[in-house]
């Protein structure tokens, strides 16, 4: 019988992968900061048109900006944690579905994982 099972994909932290993650987090943070600046610009532009209620307009834009600021705070936390993590740590990257063949008498293993190091599968547990 074949069944579908969830398998964790974990990334082993190396100097190279740590640098890639830092670059990714920094790029995401810069993008969110640009979006905040763009939203402030749009708010000022729309306030000048006087087509919308200034109060509702400001509430809407403040909400959008605050959401991005929260994401920036989360990214700052992730960057901070990444600096603390020692090389060799395993980070959960994603979960994938795998088709597993099950027969009578097989051992039932609930935990399965794929370990990736610098983009290469190093181990299947």
Number of C-alpha atoms within 10 A of each C-alpha: 7 10 10 11 14 15 19 18 20 20 23 20 21 16 12 11 16 19 13 13 16 17 13 14 18 16 12 15 20 13 14 19 17 12 16 20 13 13 16 16 12 13 17 14 11 16 16 11 8 9 9 12 10 15 9 10 15 17 11 12 16 16 11 14 20 12 13 18 17 12 16 20 12 14 18 15 11 15 18 12 10 16 11 9 13 12 15 12 12 17 14 14 12 10 13 12 11 13 11 12 10 12 10 6 6 8 8 8 7 9 10 13 17 17 20 19 17 15 10 9 13 12 11 11 10
